[in-house]
Amino acid sequence: KAQCGFGETGVCCRICNMGPCRIDLVGDGPKKGICGADADVIVARNLIRMIAAGAAAHSDHGRDIAHTLHMAAEGSDYDVKEPEKLKEIAKYFGVKTEGKDIKEIAKKVAEKALEDFGRYKGLVAYPKRAVEQRQKIWKENNVWPRSIDREIVQIMHQTHMGVDADYINLIQQGVRAALGDGWGGSMIATDISDVLFGVPKPIETEVNLGVLEKDMVNIVVHGHEPTLSDMIVQASQDKELLEKAKEVGAKGINLVGMCCTGNEVVMRHGTKMVGNFLHRKL
């Protein structure tokens, strides 16, 4: 098989150039890496670096969506489709809405959201949405994220050779970064996507490779965030583009989706999903 047994158990470390080091959990082989890291430390390092990568990807999605909201506030092809939801999330950032223009609210919310990515003091705002008991646990265990980006950087710092050899401390930082993503970047992305593109609703559509049409120009939207794909949905209905499709012998444009971005356009526009039966659950 292709999988590595040491990697599968998490006891292979290749963080520094003196490695990779492999720890033998059951035999008479090495019990520590060249830097002194034991199995617990190596597993913790590997795990939280995975958390850092995932948090970076999904939280960066939130950053881009917040930038898009800021663009919408200042005048662009994007607009606020759900003003009531915008007012709802404004209160979590401490933005006053009474008597204010919706564009003004959007700009302030976008700026407050972007601040949470690189704030130099205070704490990320959104975890305050959790129930009081949960907030208390986060505070008692010192895992409330200070800023979304900082916790990711902190992981890369702590897992560098010669920095942190306490697996409990490492896991604590992993939790802090995960909360910065789940209750920060990713939640910001979800809320502002609804504000910009509409609140999703249950919808019936079709799925599988059969949604591709032989006599149509097939376009598959696929990626990580809906900023571009939502515009492609609109473009696919443009009369001029439909005429161009007919000029080359097609009956029209068939827009379908795949994976994350596909799901975004399905739940807001009812487009079809190209893929296999696993997509039924999207």
C-alpha positions as CSV (number, residue, x, y, z in Angstrom):
1,K,0.0,0.0,0.0
2,A,1.1,3.6,-0.5
3,Q,0.4,4.7,3.0
4,C,3.3,5.0,5.5
5,G,2.8,3.2,8.8
6,F,4.8,5.8,10.7
7,G,2.8,8.6,9.1
8,E,-0.5,6.9,9.7
9,T,0.1,6.8,13.5
10,G,1.4,10.4,13.4
11,V,4.9,9.6,14.7
12,C,7.0,10.8,11.7
13,C,8.3,14.3,12.0
14,R,9.8,16.2,9.0
15,I,9.6,19.7,10.4
16,C,13.4,20.4,10.4
17,N,16.2,19.6,8.0
18,M,17.8,17.2,10.3
19,G,14.8,14.8,9.9
20,P,12.7,13.1,9.1
21,C,12.6,11.4,12.4
22,R,10.5,8.3,13.0
23,I,9.5,7.1,16.5
24,D,9.1,3.4,17.2
25,L,6.0,2.9,19.4
26,V,6.2,-0.9,19.8
27,G,9.8,-2.0,19.1
28,D,13.3,-1.2,20.3
29,G,13.7,1.7,17.8
30,P,14.1,5.4,18.7
31,K,11.7,6.9,21.2
32,K,12.7,10.5,20.6
33,G,13.5,12.6,17.6
34,I,16.9,14.3,17.1
35,C,15.6,17.4,18.9
36,G,14.3,15.4,21.8
37,A,10.6,15.4,20.8
38,D,8.8,12.2,21.9
39,A,5.8,10.6,20.3
40,D,3.3,12.8,22.1
41,V,5.0,16.0,20.9
42,I,5.4,14.8,17.3
43,V,1.8,13.7,17.1
44,A,0.6,17.1,18.6
45,R,2.8,19.1,16.2
46,N,1.6,17.2,13.2
47,L,-2.1,17.5,14.3
48,I,-2.0,21.2,14.9
49,R,-0.2,22.0,11.7
50,M,-3.1,20.3,9.9
51,I,-5.4,22.5,11.9
52,A,-3.4,25.6,10.9
53,A,-3.6,24.6,7.2
54,G,-7.4,24.0,7.4
55,A,-8.0,27.2,9.4
56,A,-5.9,29.2,7.0
57,A,-7.9,27.9,3.9
58,H,-11.4,28.4,5.4
59,S,-10.7,31.6,7.2
60,D,-9.1,33.2,4.2
61,H,-12.4,32.4,2.5
62,G,-14.0,34.6,5.2
63,R,-11.5,37.4,4.6
64,D,-12.3,37.4,0.9
65,I,-16.0,37.5,1.5
66,A,-15.5,40.4,3.9
67,H,-13.5,42.3,1.3
68,T,-16.4,41.6,-1.2
69,L,-18.9,43.1,1.3
70,H,-16.6,46.2,1.6
71,M,-16.6,46.5,-2.2
72,A,-20.4,46.2,-2.3
73,A,-20.6,49.0,0.3
74,E,-18.4,51.3,-1.8
75,G,-20.1,50.5,-5.1
76,S,-19.4,47.4,-7.3
77,D,-21.3,44.7,-9.2
78,Y,-22.0,43.0,-5.8
79,D,-24.8,44.2,-3.6
80,V,-26.5,43.5,-0.3
81,K,-29.3,41.0,-0.9
82,E,-30.2,40.4,2.7
83,P,-30.3,43.7,4.6
84,E,-32.0,42.2,7.6
85,K,-29.4,39.6,8.1
86,L,-26.7,42.3,7.8
87,K,-28.4,44.2,10.6
88,E,-28.5,41.0,12.6
89,I,-24.8,40.3,12.4
90,A,-23.9,43.9,12.9
91,K,-24.8,43.7,16.6
92,Y,-22.2,40.9,17.1
93,F,-19.5,43.4,15.9
94,G,-21.0,46.3,18.0
95,V,-22.1,48.2,14.9
96,K,-25.1,50.5,15.4
97,T,-27.7,50.3,12.7
98,E,-30.5,52.6,13.7
99,G,-31.0,55.4,11.2
100,K,-28.0,54.3,9.1
101,D,-28.0,53.6,5.4
102,I,-27.5,49.9,4.5
103,K,-24.3,50.7,2.6
104,E,-22.9,52.4,5.6
105,I,-23.7,49.4,7.8
106,A,-22.2,47.0,5.3
107,K,-18.9,49.0,5.2
108,K,-18.6,49.1,9.0
109,V,-19.5,45.4,9.3
110,A,-16.9,44.5,6.7
111,E,-14.2,46.6,8.4
112,K,-15.0,45.1,11.8
113,A,-14.9,41.6,10.3
114,L,-11.5,42.3,8.7
115,E,-10.2,43.6,12.0
116,D,-10.8,40.2,13.6
117,F,-8.2,38.7,11.3
118,G,-5.3,40.8,12.4
119,R,-6.3,42.6,15.6
120,Y,-3.4,43.5,17.9
121,K,-5.4,43.7,21.1
122,G,-8.7,42.3,22.4
123,L,-10.4,39.1,21.3
124,V,-12.3,37.7,18.2
125,A,-15.9,39.0,18.4
126,Y,-18.0,36.1,17.1
127,P,-17.4,33.6,19.9
128,K,-19.7,35.8,22.0
129,R,-22.5,34.2,20.1
130,A,-22.0,30.9,21.9
131,V,-24.0,30.1,25.1
132,E,-22.7,31.5,28.3
133,Q,-21.6,28.1,29.6
134,R,-19.5,27.5,26.5
135,Q,-17.9,30.9,26.7
136,K,-17.0,30.3,30.3
137,I,-15.2,27.0,29.4
138,W,-13.2,28.8,26.6
139,K,-12.1,31.5,29.0
140,E,-11.2,29.2,31.8
141,N,-9.1,27.1,29.4
142,N,-7.5,30.2,27.8
143,V,-8.5,29.2,24.3
144,W,-10.6,32.2,23.2
145,P,-8.9,33.3,19.9
146,R,-7.1,36.6,20.0
147,S,-7.2,37.1,16.3
148,I,-7.8,34.6,13.4
149,D,-4.5,35.0,11.7
150,R,-2.4,35.2,14.9
151,E,-3.5,31.8,16.1
152,I,-2.5,30.2,12.8
153,V,0.9,31.9,12.9
154,Q,1.3,30.9,16.6
155,I,0.9,27.3,15.6
156,M,3.7,27.6,13.0
157,H,5.9,29.3,15.6
158,Q,5.2,26.8,18.4
159,T,5.8,23.7,16.2
160,H,9.1,25.0,14.9
161,M,12.2,23.0,16.1
162,G,13.3,23.9,19.6
163,V,10.3,26.0,20.5
164,D,7.5,24.0,22.3
165,A,8.0,20.5,23.6
166,D,4.8,20.3,25.7
167,Y,2.1,18.4,23.9
168,I,-0.7,19.8,26.1
169,N,0.4,23.3,25.3
170,L,0.5,22.5,21.6
171,I,-3.0,21.0,21.6
172,Q,-4.3,24.0,23.5
173,Q,-3.0,26.2,20.7
174,G,-4.6,24.0,18.2
175,V,-7.9,24.4,19.9
176,R,-7.5,28.2,20.0
177,A,-6.8,28.3,16.2
178,A,-9.7,25.9,15.5
179,L,-12.0,28.2,17.4
180,G,-10.6,31.2,15.5
181,D,-11.7,29.5,12.3
182,G,-15.0,27.8,13.3
183,W,-16.2,30.7,15.4
184,G,-14.3,33.4,13.4
185,G,-13.3,33.1,9.8
186,S,-15.6,30.4,8.7
187,M,-18.6,31.8,10.5
188,I,-17.9,35.3,9.0
189,A,-17.8,33.6,5.6
190,T,-21.1,31.9,6.1
191,D,-22.9,35.0,7.4
192,I,-21.6,37.5,4.9
193,S,-22.2,35.1,2.0
194,D,-25.8,35.1,3.0
195,V,-25.8,38.9,3.1
196,L,-24.3,39.1,-0.4
197,F,-25.8,36.2,-2.2
198,G,-29.0,35.4,-0.3
199,V,-30.0,33.1,2.5
200,P,-30.1,29.4,1.3
201,K,-33.3,27.4,1.4
202,P,-34.1,23.7,0.8
203,I,-34.3,23.2,-3.0
204,E,-34.8,20.2,-5.3
205,T,-32.3,19.7,-8.1
206,E,-30.5,17.0,-10.1
207,V,-27.2,15.3,-9.5
208,N,-24.7,13.0,-11.4
209,L,-22.7,13.2,-14.6
210,G,-25.9,12.9,-16.5
211,V,-26.6,16.6,-15.9
212,L,-24.0,17.5,-18.6
213,E,-25.8,18.2,-21.9
214,K,-24.4,17.1,-25.3
215,D,-26.0,20.0,-27.2
216,M,-25.1,22.8,-24.6
217,V,-22.0,24.7,-23.6
218,N,-21.3,23.1,-20.3
219,I,-19.7,25.2,-17.6
220,V,-18.8,23.6,-14.2
221,V,-18.2,26.0,-11.3
222,H,-15.8,24.5,-8.8
223,G,-13.7,26.0,-6.1
224,H,-13.6,27.3,-2.6
225,E,-15.8,30.4,-2.4
226,P,-18.9,31.8,-4.2
227,T,-17.7,35.3,-5.1
228,L,-16.9,34.4,-8.7
229,S,-19.3,31.5,-9.2
230,D,-22.3,33.7,-8.3
231,M,-21.4,36.1,-11.0
232,I,-20.9,33.2,-13.5
233,V,-24.5,32.1,-12.7
234,Q,-25.7,35.6,-13.7
235,A,-23.4,35.7,-16.8
236,S,-24.8,32.3,-18.0
237,Q,-28.2,33.9,-18.4
238,D,-26.9,36.9,-20.3
239,K,-28.7,37.2,-23.7
240,E,-25.5,38.1,-25.6
241,L,-23.6,35.1,-24.3
242,L,-26.6,32.8,-25.0
243,E,-26.5,34.1,-28.6
244,K,-22.8,33.4,-28.9
245,A,-23.4,29.8,-27.7
246,K,-26.0,29.4,-30.4
247,E,-23.7,30.8,-33.0
248,V,-21.3,27.8,-32.4
249,G,-24.1,25.3,-32.7
250,A,-25.2,24.9,-29.0
251,K,-28.7,25.3,-27.8
252,G,-27.5,27.4,-24.8
253,I,-25.4,27.4,-21.7
254,N,-25.7,24.7,-19.1
255,L,-24.2,25.8,-15.8
256,V,-23.6,23.0,-13.2
257,G,-21.7,22.9,-10.0
258,M,-19.2,20.7,-8.2
259,C,-18.2,20.4,-4.5
260,C,-18.1,23.5,-2.3
261,T,-18.8,26.2,-4.8
262,G,-21.3,23.9,-6.5
263,N,-23.2,23.7,-3.3
264,E,-23.2,27.4,-2.9
265,V,-24.9,27.9,-6.3
266,V,-27.2,24.9,-5.8
267,M,-28.7,26.2,-2.5
268,R,-29.2,29.7,-3.9
269,H,-29.9,29.2,-7.6
270,G,-31.0,25.6,-8.0
271,T,-28.3,24.7,-10.4
272,K,-27.5,21.0,-11.0
273,M,-24.6,19.1,-9.4
274,V,-22.2,17.2,-11.6
275,G,-20.4,14.3,-9.8
276,N,-21.4,11.0,-8.3
277,F,-23.9,9.8,-5.7
278,L,-21.9,11.2,-2.9
279,H,-23.1,14.7,-3.9
280,R,-26.6,13.8,-2.8
281,K,-25.8,14.9,0.7
282,L,-24.5,18.3,-0.3
